Amino acid sequence: MNIIAWIILGLLAGAIAKLIYPGHQGGGILATILLGIIGAFLGGSLYALLTTGTLQLTAAGLSIPGLIVAVIGAMIAIFLWGLMTRRTV
């Protein structure tokens, strides 16, 4: 996939994941794009693990099923980021 497709997929997946995921997630448009790209890799890798049984670094493509996988991956990334940055009192 070329860089423009990565940016479009990242923007769409990151924005949809931020809308669906409860709570407030900070960051601007670049953070949203980066979140979506990370989600595409995370979701694509998990999808490959579930379907083939092997762990491989793959990314979701720019299609409707790829967008769904990327949104799920971005939501997992938001959850993991929240776990890592949560402060304890």
N, C-alpha and C positions, 0 to 999 in steps of 0.2 A: 504494500500500500504506500502511496506517496505521502509526502508531508502534509499536503492540504487535506487529504482524506483523514489523516490522523488528527489534525486540528479540528475538523468538523465533527468527527466521531467523539473526540474528547470533550468538545463543547456541549454537544447534545447529551452524551451520557452523564457528564458531570452535572449539568443543569437539572436533568431529570432526577438524578440521584439526590441532589440537594433538595428538590421539591418534595420527594417522597419521604426521605429520612426525617424523623421527628427531631425537633430542636433547632438550634441556630448553628450554622456552620459559617465561619468567617471566610474571608478571602475574596478576591476579585475575579475577574474573567480569566486571568492567567492561572490562578489556583484552580479554577473550575475546569479549565482545559487539561491541566496536569492531572487533576483528580480523575477525569474521564479516561485519559490515556493509561494511567496506572490501573484503573478499573478494567479497561479492555485487556490488558495483559493478565491481570489477576483472574478475571472471569474466563478468558480464553484458556488459560492454563488449567483452571479447575474443571472446565468443560472437557478438555482433552483428558484429564485424569479420570473423570467419571465415565467417559465413553470408551476410552481405549485401555485404561488401566495403567498407563505410563505417564510419568510426570515430564512434561516438555514445555518449554517456554514458547507459547503461541499467543497470538492476539486475535481478538474478534475482528471481523471484517466490517466494512461499511455497508450493512444490510439490516433489515429489520431484526432477524434473529441475532445478528452480531451486536446490534444496539441493545437488545434485551440482555444479552450476556454481559456487555460492558456496563450497563446500569447496575446489574446485580454485583458485579465486581467492584464498582465504585462505591456502592453501599457497604460492602464488606470493608473496603479501604477506609471509609468514614468511621465505621465502627472500630477498626483496629487503631486508627489515629486517636480516637477518643479514649481508648484504653491506655495508650502510651502517654498521652498528655494530661490525663486526669491527675489532679493533685489530691493528696491525702492530708487530712487535717489532724 
